[in-house]
Amino acid sequence: MRPADLLMLTLIFGIMYFLLIRPQQRKMKEHQAMLDALRRGDQIVTQGGVKGKIVKVKDDNEVEVEIAAGVNVRIVTSTIATVLNKTEPAKS
């Protein structure tokens, strides 16, 4: 393998890293930070398009969401796509 070929191969991998891999890792970190900050009262949208309000945070992996008056469902936190409205933290 010639040095020029090795340089081109390295350059291609460098471009792929900065254009594809790095932005995807940043997006995953932001999504995980959003999931870690979930609290009772937040209005969310799931990946399936269901809107609801968080009633209870069960553990790190599950939340209970009210999707209609008196209708609560348990969902896995990784299926939450966005948080529409954040609740303010309780003031002491």
Backbone bond lengths (Angstrom), bond angles and torsions (degrees), N, CA, C in turn:
res aa  C-N    CA-C-N  psi(-1)  N-CA   C-N-CA  omega(-1)  CA-C   N-CA-C  phi
1 M - - - 1.452 - - 1.523 108.01 -
2 R 1.303 115.57 130.67 1.452 120.99 -179.12 1.531 110.50 -76.99
3 P 1.317 117.97 154.79 1.472 121.07 178.28 1.531 112.72 -60.18
4 A 1.310 117.13 -32.85 1.470 120.18 179.19 1.528 110.54 -67.60
5 D 1.322 117.14 -37.34 1.469 120.92 177.79 1.528 110.55 -66.04
6 L 1.313 116.00 -41.55 1.463 120.99 178.92 1.529 110.64 -64.44
7 L 1.316 116.40 -39.68 1.461 120.87 177.93 1.527 110.86 -64.70
8 M 1.316 118.04 -43.05 1.469 121.95 178.99 1.533 110.84 -63.80
9 L 1.335 116.42 -42.48 1.459 120.85 179.13 1.529 110.87 -62.65
10 T 1.322 116.78 -43.53 1.466 121.53 177.62 1.526 110.55 -63.56
11 L 1.303 116.92 -41.49 1.463 121.58 179.20 1.529 111.14 -63.38
12 I 1.306 118.09 -40.75 1.464 122.19 178.99 1.524 110.42 -64.46
13 F 1.330 117.19 -44.63 1.471 120.05 177.82 1.523 111.60 -64.02
14 G 1.323 117.13 -37.98 1.475 120.88 177.31 1.517 111.77 -62.88
15 I 1.317 116.70 -44.03 1.468 120.85 178.87 1.520 110.53 -64.96
16 M 1.323 117.30 -42.45 1.474 120.82 178.50 1.529 110.67 -61.03
17 Y 1.331 116.71 -40.33 1.460 120.24 -179.90 1.522 110.56 -62.61
18 F 1.322 118.17 -49.74 1.459 120.77 -175.60 1.518 113.83 -74.48
19 L 1.330 119.10 -25.19 1.460 120.93 -178.98 1.523 113.76 -94.06
20 L 1.330 118.33 -27.23 1.464 120.14 -175.42 1.526 113.92 -118.33
21 I 1.295 117.42 -54.20 1.462 120.75 -170.93 1.523 111.78 -72.34
22 R 1.304 118.30 -49.31 1.464 121.50 -176.23 1.529 112.95 -62.38
23 P 1.343 120.43 -47.26 1.468 119.16 177.75 1.531 112.84 -62.41
24 Q 1.330 117.52 -34.84 1.462 120.26 178.66 1.517 110.63 -66.98
25 Q 1.328 118.01 -39.73 1.463 121.01 177.01 1.521 111.17 -64.12
26 R 1.326 117.63 -39.56 1.458 121.53 178.76 1.527 110.43 -64.93
27 K 1.323 116.41 -41.42 1.460 120.73 178.78 1.530 110.79 -63.69
28 M 1.326 117.39 -40.26 1.457 120.84 178.40 1.531 111.19 -65.11
29 K 1.339 117.74 -39.00 1.463 121.41 177.79 1.523 110.95 -63.81
30 E 1.334 117.33 -43.17 1.465 121.33 179.18 1.526 110.87 -63.39
31 H 1.330 117.59 -41.27 1.458 121.76 179.67 1.529 110.38 -65.09
32 Q 1.343 116.63 -41.67 1.461 119.99 178.54 1.523 111.32 -65.41
33 A 1.336 117.46 -38.29 1.464 120.74 177.26 1.525 110.40 -64.56
34 M 1.341 117.31 -38.59 1.460 121.10 177.25 1.533 109.94 -63.26
35 L 1.325 117.20 -42.83 1.464 120.43 -179.74 1.522 111.23 -67.28
36 D 1.322 117.53 -36.66 1.459 120.53 179.17 1.529 111.95 -68.05
37 A 1.329 117.48 -24.71 1.458 121.68 -177.43 1.529 112.97 -92.87
38 L 1.327 118.84 6.30 1.463 120.95 179.85 1.523 110.56 -63.87
39 R 1.332 115.85 140.25 1.456 120.65 177.85 1.524 109.55 -145.75
40 R 1.300 115.37 166.79 1.458 122.19 -179.77 1.531 109.56 -60.04
41 G 1.333 116.42 133.84 1.458 121.80 178.71 1.517 114.27 99.52
42 D 1.330 118.27 -14.38 1.465 120.71 178.70 1.521 109.78 -67.66
43 Q 1.324 116.13 138.67 1.461 120.79 174.16 1.520 107.38 -95.49
44 I 1.340 115.14 130.43 1.461 120.41 -172.45 1.525 110.93 -128.89
45 V 1.319 114.81 166.74 1.460 123.12 170.65 1.521 106.45 -128.34
46 T 1.337 116.56 129.36 1.460 120.31 178.06 1.515 109.76 -84.47
47 Q 1.319 116.47 170.09 1.459 120.59 178.51 1.520 111.35 -65.50
48 G 1.317 117.25 -21.97 1.458 121.30 177.23 1.520 112.67 -83.20
49 G 1.346 117.43 -4.63 1.454 121.53 177.64 1.516 113.94 93.14
50 V 1.312 118.89 8.80 1.461 122.23 -179.82 1.529 108.64 -84.54
51 K 1.333 116.00 125.85 1.461 121.12 177.00 1.519 108.66 -95.00
52 G 1.308 115.99 146.16 1.448 119.55 178.71 1.510 111.63 -168.63
53 K 1.330 114.16 177.27 1.459 122.12 -179.13 1.526 108.03 -120.07
54 I 1.320 116.78 130.99 1.459 120.69 -178.98 1.520 109.49 -69.92
55 V 1.338 115.36 123.85 1.460 121.98 179.05 1.527 109.91 -95.86
56 K 1.336 116.12 -39.67 1.456 120.26 -176.94 1.521 109.43 -151.92
57 V 1.323 115.31 137.08 1.454 120.63 173.09 1.524 106.21 -95.39
58 K 1.334 116.78 107.55 1.466 122.04 -174.68 1.524 111.16 -69.08
59 D 1.308 117.79 -58.09 1.461 123.63 176.98 1.522 107.02 -155.50
60 D 1.308 117.49 -163.51 1.467 120.23 -177.30 1.518 113.09 -67.14
61 N 1.316 117.33 -16.76 1.456 120.27 -171.83 1.523 114.00 -113.38
62 E 1.317 119.41 -6.88 1.464 121.04 -171.98 1.527 111.32 -146.74
63 V 1.349 115.38 142.84 1.462 121.29 174.62 1.520 108.70 -133.23
64 E 1.327 115.42 156.15 1.459 121.06 175.08 1.523 106.94 -104.61
65 V 1.346 115.48 127.27 1.459 121.65 -173.59 1.519 109.42 -121.99
66 E 1.336 115.84 135.05 1.458 121.30 174.76 1.524 107.34 -92.29
67 I 1.345 116.70 116.09 1.461 120.38 -177.63 1.523 111.80 -100.07
68 A 1.328 117.21 -17.25 1.462 123.45 174.94 1.529 106.17 -154.12
69 A 1.308 117.27 169.46 1.459 120.77 -178.79 1.528 109.86 -58.61
70 G 1.318 115.92 114.50 1.454 120.87 178.18 1.516 115.33 80.06
71 V 1.328 118.40 4.46 1.470 121.54 -179.85 1.531 108.19 -112.26
72 N 1.330 115.89 106.33 1.459 121.19 179.92 1.517 109.75 -111.21
73 V 1.322 115.34 139.14 1.462 121.49 176.32 1.518 108.77 -128.96
74 R 1.320 115.56 150.52 1.465 120.87 175.11 1.515 107.88 -98.70
75 I 1.328 116.34 131.19 1.458 120.21 179.13 1.523 109.58 -130.48
76 V 1.296 115.23 156.42 1.457 122.19 175.96 1.521 107.66 -79.55
77 T 1.325 117.05 135.41 1.468 120.25 -174.23 1.523 113.17 -62.79
78 S 1.325 118.10 -28.36 1.465 119.18 -178.21 1.529 112.18 -67.67
79 T 1.339 118.38 -14.44 1.461 120.67 178.47 1.523 112.43 -88.00
80 I 1.321 118.49 0.68 1.462 121.45 178.14 1.520 108.04 -80.55
81 A 1.334 116.17 123.78 1.461 120.98 -177.37 1.524 111.52 -88.82
82 T 1.339 117.03 -49.20 1.467 120.40 -177.98 1.514 110.48 -143.95
83 V 1.327 114.55 160.63 1.457 121.98 172.86 1.522 105.43 -109.67
84 L 1.357 115.92 119.76 1.465 119.53 -178.48 1.522 112.03 -78.74
85 N 1.331 116.64 -51.97 1.458 121.81 -178.27 1.509 109.22 -130.19
86 K 1.318 115.99 125.38 1.457 120.35 175.55 1.515 108.30 -89.48
87 T 1.340 116.30 143.06 1.446 120.48 174.44 1.514 108.59 -86.17
88 E 1.304 115.29 151.96 1.462 120.18 177.83 1.519 108.85 -78.24
89 P 1.326 118.65 141.88 1.455 119.65 177.58 1.537 110.33 -64.74
90 A 1.315 115.40 149.06 1.465 120.43 -179.70 1.527 110.15 -65.17
91 K 1.315 115.93 135.80 1.465 120.53 179.74 1.511 109.00 -92.90
92 S 1.331 116.26 136.48 1.459 119.10 -179.41 1.498 111.78 -95.08
